[in-house]
Amino acid sequence: MKYSAKIKPGMGDPYWYEWSVGQQYIIDMLNPDNNIKCVELQANVKLGLDDVVVTYEGGEKLFVQVKHTRSNNTLTFGDLVSIDNTSEDGSHRYSLLGELAQSWIAEKNNYQKTRVCLSTNRKPGIKVSSAGKEKEIKRPALKLFLKCLEIETNQIGLEEIKEDLLQRLQAVFHTKKYSRIIVGKTGSCIKRMDNLWKNRLDWQVLQKPLLTYNEIPFSRFKANLRDSDNQILGVATDRYKVVQNEDAFAFTDSLLGEGVTYETF
């Protein structure tokens, strides 16, 4: 990130902003209940983690990366994920998140426990932005995105999910009798729709009258068209019964059971 004279952190301030953040932890260290052993400013650790480093009595390290601005600048989604390609020495090979991650990987095994904190006086961005040559990359407003972002880890596996589905159905219908049947049928339906979509077979066949060039109808004949693009698939007599893709797959599913996949050539 390139700084102007107005937003360059620290320059012209009575105290460097990151020093003041460090002083907050130093004052907290005076209270023994906080279990802070020492506080380092500009510590000898990897770039991105060196602004303020707090060591706790139990051996835990807190690395604080400080981002300060004296203008009404915001912290945006782009600030976290974009790479500064204008650096002549190639020092900005990573985004801000990338730099924090790379530095943490290099440091984490040196200590019993580590945490990383990004501390800033900026407000989270509230505007949507675009990036890329064609502005094809859409970046959400960071404030809204962080409110909506949920990361759920340590979720149950596939077999456990199947059992969980059965238990949920049993709780709703108060019976075990049809639970496995319902789970199997809904699963087959979802897989069938996935097969249709993956193989581009999620279209219907339409039957329309077959006409000559001067619009005289051919008796007993109809044209079969694909509804997605009106492509003619063939000509058949009016006795021909159309079987839609979805119905055909449902029929084969009922014969072959679950887990069947389809491919087109």
Order of alpha helices (4+ residues) and beta strands (2+ residues): alpha-beta-beta-beta-beta-alpha-alpha-beta-beta-beta-beta-alpha-alpha-alpha-beta-beta-beta-alpha
